Amino acid sequence: MKILFFALAFVLCSCSQKAIKSGPTQIIDAHLHFNSKKLNSFSQPTPILLEKFQKNHIVGGVVHLTDEENFKVSVDRKGSIKWMTCVGLHENDKVEKVEKGIKEGRFQCIKVYLGYVPKWATDPFYRGFYRLAERYQLPVVFHTGDTYDKMAKVKFADPLQIDEVAVEYPKVKFVIAHMGNPWFNSAAEVVYKNDNVYVDVSGLLLGDISHLSPEDLDELVIKPVKWFYSYVENPKKFLFGSDWPLVEMEPYIDLMKKIVPEKDWPGFFHDNAKAVFRF
């Protein structure tokens, strides 16, 4: 009888571990890049990206375009994977041209590269684009926090300034990318305070994080994300994002499963992004 009991317990434990490793069944990556110039392919998605999505049960992606990709990249939207592409705003962009791209179905969201473009989120340059987002019901994503480019001016990437924009444009959904890293406290307060502000967890570390020590993962990702999650007190505000190809998808997904309560996985990995980006 004891042998049967322990055998059953082992099976149940194994099934539970498999469920944690594999679930959720569907994922939307709310923050990634095509990297068209480096891959020398403006025809997207590439086979390598499709392979990554299939391996990790990713059914949709929100792609943040660069200025060079905005009107040059061609996205195959006929497959089973749903794509949302964010026009990447730079200093030479015009509202009229972006609106044309929206009408053509080229763009489904707007990306503001704070820090990379040396302007505050409240700069008059952006206001026409916020009004455009309001008119077409498009979400606006802000790069916040540390910048990959050493020539960027990081003071412009402070997430606290997004509070002012959120208050002035309450009908627009705003997403703080990268959790404001390393300004987690400021980002958390803006998300907590404003009903129309969300956050993605993309790119908190770079590369294949499976090679990092448990101590580094705990200090740099696990503790900050858990604190942020508790402070905001609203699981619907959080979106999974990888920041691929800067971050390897699979170990990043596994890490987030260790942080986010399992009961919140359907929303965190899929439903929240589906609602914000209107998949």
N, C-alpha and C positions, 0 to 999 in steps of 0.2 A: 504493500500500500504506500509506504514511504517512497519507494523507488518511483512509483507512478506519479506521486505528488511532485517530486523534484523534477521528473522529466517534463511534466506539464508546466511547472514554473519556469524551466529553462526555455521551453518553446515560447511561452508568453513573453518572457524577457527579450528573447531574440527578435520576436516580431515587433516588439515595442521599439527596440533599437533600430531596426530596419525602417520603421515608419518615421522615426526622427531623422534618420539619414536621408531618406528619399523625399518625404513630404516637404512642402505642399505639392499638390499635383500640378499646379500651374503657377507660373511666375511672370510678372511684367517687370522688366528692367527699366526703371524710370530715368536712368541716366547713363548713357553710353555714347560713344563716338564712332563714326565710320572710319576715320583716319585715312581718308581717300588719297591724300597727297603722298603719304609715306608708302601706302600699299600700291600706289600708281594705278588706282582703279576708282573712277567716279561712277561706275555702275555698281549699285549696291542692292542688297547685301552681298558680300563676298562669300564664297564657300566656307571659309574658315569661321566667319561669324555665324552662319547657319548651323555649322557643326557644333559650335559652342551653345547655341540656343537649344538645339535638339538634345544635347547631352544633359542639359540642366533644366529641361522641361519649361523653357521660357517661350511664352506664346505671344509676347508683345514687347516692343521696345520703343523708348522715347529717345530719339537721337538728337544730340546737340551739335548743330552744324557750325562750321567755321565760315568766315566771310567768303573764302574762296569756294566753299562747297555750296553755298546758298542757292545759286542759280546754275550751278554746273553739274551737281550730282543728280543722277537719275535713279530713283528708287522703284524697285519692282514690288508693287503692292498686291499682286495677284495671288500670292501664296497664302498659306494658312496663318503665317505670322502677321500680326497687325503692327504697322509702323506709324509712329507719330514723329514728325520732324520739326524741330525748333529752329527758326531762323536765328542765326547768330548776329547780333547787332554790333556794328563797328562804326567808327566816327564818320565814315563817308556814306552811311545808309540813309535812304529817304523813305518817309512814311508811304508815299505813293507807290514806290516800287515794291515795298514789303506787302502792301495791301493787294497789289496785283498778284503776288505769289500766293497769298491766302486764297483769293478768289479762284485761282487755278488749281487749288488743292495741293500746292507744293508745301505749305507750312500749316501746322496745326497748333503751334505754340511759339512763344518768343523767348529767346535767351539773351540775358543781359550779362555781359562779361565784366563784372565789377573787378577792378584791379588791373585787368588786361587793357581795358579802356579807362584812361585816367579821368573819370567823371563820377560824381556821386549819383546814387540812385535817384535823387531828387533833382538832378540837373534838367533844365528846360528841354534839352535835346531828347530826353526819353519820354516826355509827357505826351507827345503825339502818338507814340507807340503804345503807351498805357491806354489811351483813349481808343486806339485801334483794337487792343485786346478786349476792352469792355464792349465795343460794338460787335465783335465777332465771337465773344465768349471764349476767348483763348486764355489759357494759363500763361503766366510769365515766370520764368525761372531765373534766379540770380545766382551767378557764381559768387561764393563768399569764402572768406578765409584765405589760407595759404595759396599762392599761385605757383604753377608749374614753371612759368617763365620768370627767370631771374630779373628781367628788365621791367616786369610789371610793377605797379606801385600799390603795395598791399594795403595802404591806409584806406584806399577807395573800396576795399572788399570787406569792411566791417559790417556785420549783419544788423547792427542796431539801427542803421539808417532806414532799413526797410519798414520799420514801424510807421514812419511818416508817410511813406508811399501807400501802405496798406490802409491807413486812415483816410487818405484823400481819394482812394479808388476802392471803396468797399465792395463793389460788384465784381472785381477782378480777383481771381485766385492766384496767389503768389506762392512760389516754392523756393525756400532757402536751400541751395545745394551745399553738400559737404558739411551740414550742420554748423556752418560758420567756423569750422576748425581753424585755429584753436580757441576762438571766442565762443565756446559752447554756452556760457551763461547768458550772453547777450542774445544769441540766436534762440535759446529756449524761452526767454522772456517774450520775444517778439511773436513766436509761435503760440505761446500760451495766451497772450493778451488778445491777439487778433483772430477772429473767426475765419478770416479769408487767407490765412498764412499757413503753409504746410512745410515739411522738411524732408529732404532725402538724405540717406546715409552714405552716399557714394564717396569713393576715393579718400577715405580717412587714412588709409595707408596705400602704398603703391607696390606694384609687382605681385609676386606669388607669396602671399602672407603665410602660407603653410610652413615656410622655412623660418619664421620668426619664433622667438622664445615665448613661452606662456606668460612670462613676466611682462614682456613688451606689449603683447596683445592685451593683457589685463589693464595696464596703465594707459595705453594710447587709444584703445577702442572700447573695451568692455565696460570699464568704469564710467567713462564719459557718456556713452550711449545709454547705459542703465540709469544714470543720474538724469539725463535729458528726458528720458522716457517717463520717469517718475514725476519730474517737475511739471511736464506738460499735462499729464493726467488725461490724455485723450489719444488712444491708439489709432484713431482714424486720421490723425495728423501726420503719420509717418509712412514714407514710401521707400521701398527697397530700390537701390540703384547701385551699380557696380563701378562705373567710370571706366569700363573696358574701352580700349586695350591697355590703359594704365594700370588696371587691376585685373588679376586673374579671377574669373567668375566663380568657379566651383568652391575654392576655399573661402571666398568672401561670403558666399551664400551659407556655407556651413557655420562660419563664425557668427553670422547674424541669427541663426537658429539657436545658438547657445545664449544669446542675449535677449531676444524678443520672446515673451511667453508663448508657448505653443498654441494656446487658445486664440492668440492674435495673428497667427501666421496667415490665414486666408486674407485678412485685410492688409497686413503689412506687405506681403509678397505679391498681391494681385488686386484686390478689390479697391483699395484706396487710390491707387494709380489709375485704375479703370474709371473711377468717379471724377478725379481731378482733371485728367486729360481726355475724358469723354471718349474712351475706346468704344 
